[in-house]
Amino acid sequence: MKNKPLVLMFFVFTFTLTSTCLYAADKPASANLPSIIKTIPIPWPVSGVVDEKENRVFILARDERGSAVFVLNGRDSSIIKKISIKEEFFGNIAGNSLAYNPDTKRLYALVNLGRGIAVIDAKTYTILDVIKNPRNYRVLSINVSKRNMIYQVAVGYPYIFEFNGGSNKLKEEIRYGGNGSYSAISEDGNFLYIAGEGNLLKFDIKAKKATASLPITLSSISIPLIDEKNGLIFLASAYKMYVIDLPTFKTKDEKEDIPFPNTDGASLALNPTTNHLFVPTYNDSVSVIDVPAMKILTTIKVGQTVRSIAVNSQTNRVYVTLVNYENKVVVIQDR
């Protein structure tokens, strides 16, 4: 009988372990899937970018004075600052109409119907400059390279504008012969990928010419998403999503089971930590796709007219901006 306490302890431990295992087994699978954790009302938020180092989120939106950038605290999603820009707001610009250079801590926001760039110091939250488009052409998206160069592709005209991010001065007007609307830049800053007019162009910035072209469906195209980790490019249209091999620039797959919204210029986003791709879809939702398997994991109802999606891969939080009647930012916890 001296071992009775030991036997009792063993019984309690076994019962507790068994109950825990049964509880874990009974937990719904949805508990391990991405889900909404917060919604933030913001007027007409067209674009969002993330500062992973300082865990901040920047949202380009409307303001009573024109345009504004709202700064969110990444920990609790509270608004910590509103930077008013006394320049005309344009609600139909693309999901990447705001760019951030983490090295210089500068933000670049499209203003004046996409014909100007507001340069913002993200340390002091002050407007440093407003760069004017040299030809007054409309621009829908903006890209910043690691070499601190800014690129804009004119809509309806065969021009790319290259600005020096240090001086905020125009370096060169490049006539490239295309007619694109939405663009993305490679991680090394050597290539622009320009979507529009029924094709996706690969533009060599150093050579100043398009080196390859792929035909695409000319209907409600997204901003190209470059996935350097998996060596892929994703481009969505109203009818299918193109999966393109990055090194060869050849189409690998055309996914027709992922409906893209009938809205030009919305952005896709990838979380490299989880390998989850976030795609806005027709039914007021965001589809979460497992990239290695190319299968939809879950679909999250967020609301109508998704404009941009941004990811913080350090916290696994996803920020979805919705315009028109929604006027909000939806925060999703990726898992």
N, C-alpha and C positions, 0 to 999 in steps of 0.2 A: 504493500500500500504506500510505500515511500515514494513510488513513481507516479502516484495519482495526480499531483499538480502538473507534472510533465505531460501526462496523457491528455489532461484537460486543455493545456496550452496548445498542444498539437491539434486537438479537435477544433479549437477556436480559430487557429491559423488556417487550417484546411477549409473550414466553412467560409471564412472571410475571402480567401483566395478564389474559391469556387464561385462565390457570389459576385466578386469583381469581374471574373472572366465571363460569367453569364451576362452581366450588365453590359460589358464591352461588346459582347457578341450581339446583344439585342439593340445596341445603339443604331439608329437609322444611318444609312450610307450618306444621306444628305448632310449630316453633321460634319463630314470631311470634305464637303464641296464649297466652293466660293459662295459667299452670300453678302447681302447688303447689311451694313452696320450703321450707316448714317446718311441723312439727306440734308443738304445745305441750300437754302434759297439764295440765289444770286441772279440778278437781272441779265438775261440773254448771254449766258456764258458760252462763247464760241470755241475757246481753245484753252487747254491746260498743259502745263509742263511741271516736272518735278525736280527739286533740288535734293538729291539723295544725301549729300554730305550733311546738310543742315536740317534735313527732314521738313522741308517747306514745299508748298504747292502754290503755283502761280496760275491765276485764271484771268484770261482776257474777257472782258464783259462790257456791258453798257453802263453809262453813268449819266446823271442829269446834266453834266457838263460836256458830255461827248462819249469818250471811252474811259475805261479804268482797268487796272490790274488789281485783283483781290489776292492777298497773300494769306494762305491758310497754314495753321500749325499742323504738321503731319501727325502729331501725337493724338490730338483730340479733334482735329478738323475744324477748330474754331478760327474765325476770321481775325487776324492780328493786325492787318493793315489794308487800307484801300488807297491805291495810288491813282489819283485822278489825272487824266490826260486830256487837255483842252483841245482835242482834235476830233474831227467827225468820226463817228462810229459806223461801221458797216457790218451788218449782221449776217451777210451771206458769204463771208470769207471762209476759208477752209479750216479744218480741224487742226492744222499746223500753222496757224496765223500768229502764233506766239512761239518764240525760240529762246533758249537759255544757254549761255556759255558758262559752265561751272568754273573754268579757269580764270576768267576775267570778272565773273559775277555780274554779267550784264544780261539784261533782257531786251529782246527785240520784238516789238508789237506792231502789227500792221494797222494803220489808221488811214483816215481820209479816203474811204472807198478802196483801200488797198494801194493807194498811190504814194504812201509815205510810211516811214518806219520810225516809231518812237523808241529811242534808246534810253534804257532805265538802269540806274545803278541799284543792284539788288542788295547792296550793303546799307545804303543810306535811304533807299526808296525815293530817289529823286530822278526827275527827267533830265537827262544830259543833253539830248539833242533830238531833233526830228529831221530825218533824212528824206529829202524829196526825190521822187522818182524822176530821172532825167528826161524821160519822154512823156511823163504823165500817163503812162499806161496802167491799166488795172492789173493788180497782182493778188492772187488768192492764198499763196502759201510762202513760207520763208524758211530758209535753212542756214545753219551756222556750222562751219567746219572747225576742227581742232586747231587749224592754223589761224583761227580768228578771222575768217573771211565769211561774208554774208552773201547769200545767193537768192535771187528772185527770178522767177520765170514769168514773163508777160503773158497775159491771156489774150489770145487772138492775134498775137504778133510773134515773129520768130526771133525774140530777143531774150537773152539772159543777162541780168545785171549783177555785176560783181563789185561788192563794196569792201573796203578795208575796215575791219572791226575796231582797229586801234584809233584811226583818224576819223572814222565815220564818213569817209569820202569815197566817191565812185572811183573804182580802179579801172573798170573796163565794161563796155557794152559788147556782148558777144552775140553775133548773128549766127544762129545754129540751124536755121532752115526748118524747124519744127513748128508745131502749133499746139503746145500742151497747156494744161491748166494746173496740175498738181505735181509736186516734186518731193523727192527725198534724197538725202545725201549719204554716201557711204561713210563708214566709221573712219577711214583714213583720209577722207576729204578729197579723194581723187575722182569720184564719179557722182554725177547727178542722174537720178532715174525719174523721167518725166512722162506722166500719163496724160493722154488726151488725143482727140482726133483719130480714134480707132487703133492706137498703138501705144506701146511702152518703149520709150527710147532710153538707151544707155549712153550718157554723154560723158566723154573724157574731158575733164576740166583742163588738164595740162595741154592736151593736144587741141583743145577747143573745137571738138567735132563729135558728132554722134557716131559711135562705133558699132552699134547693133540696134535692131528694132524687132519687137514682137507684136503681132496683131492681137487686139483685145476687143471685146464687145463694147461698142460705143453707147453705153447707157448707164448713167448713174455710177460712175466709177469712184473708187475710194482713193485716198492718198496711198501711194506704194509704201509698204512696210518692209524694211530690210532686216532680216534675221541673220546676223553675222555668225551667231553661235551654231546654228544648224545649216548655214550656207544656203538660205532660201530667201526668196522675195514673195510676199503675199500681196495680191491686188484683187479687190472685190468689185464686182459689177452687180447690176440688178438681177442677173440671171445665174451667175456662178462666181466662184472664187478661184483665181489662178494661183497655182503653186509653181514657182519658177526656181530652177537651180541657179544659184548665184554665180558660181565659177564659170559655167558654160553659157548662162543666159538663155537656157532652153526651158520650155514649159514641161514640168514633170507631171502635173495633174490639173484637172479642171473640176473642182468640187461643185456639184449642182445641188447638194443637199443642205447648203448653208445660204439661206436667202439674205441678201444685202438690202438695206433700205433704199427707197427711191429718192435718195438725197445725195447729190454730188458732193464730194469733198469731205466726207466723214473720214475719221481716222480709225485704224486698227491699232492694237497694242499687244506686245508680247512681254510676259514676265519670264526672263531667262532663268530665274531661280526654280520655278515650277514647270517651265516649258509649256505654259498655258497661253493660248492665243485668244484675245478678246475681240469679238466681231459683232457690231450692231446688226440687228436683223429686222425683218418686216414687222413682226408682231410686238413692237414696243419693248424689245428685249435685247439683251447682250448674250450671245452664245459663247461658251467657254470651250475651247478645243484643245485636246491633248495633241501637241504637235508630232511627237514620234509616231503615234498611232493614227493621227489625223481623224480623230473621232470626237464628236460633240460629247462633252462630259455632263454639261448642264446648261440650262437656259434661264437667265435671270430677268424677270420683269422689272424694267427701270422707268419706262415712260416713252413718250413719242419724241422723235427728232433728236437722236443722239448726234452730237457734232464732233466730239473728240473723246479719246480715251488715253489716259496717261497712267504709267505704272511706276511705283517705287519698289524696286526689286529687293531693297534692304528690309522693308517692313511688310512686303507682299500686299500692299494696299493699291487699289485700282480706283482712279478718279474718272467718272463719266460725266461729261457736260451735256445738258439737254436744253435746247432753245425753244422758240415759239411759245406755246402756252405753258410749257413745263417750267422753264426758268429756274433750274436747280443743278446742283452737282450731287451725284450719287456716289457714295464711297462703298466699295466692295472689298471685303477681306478675302484675299486669295489663300487657298490652302493646298 
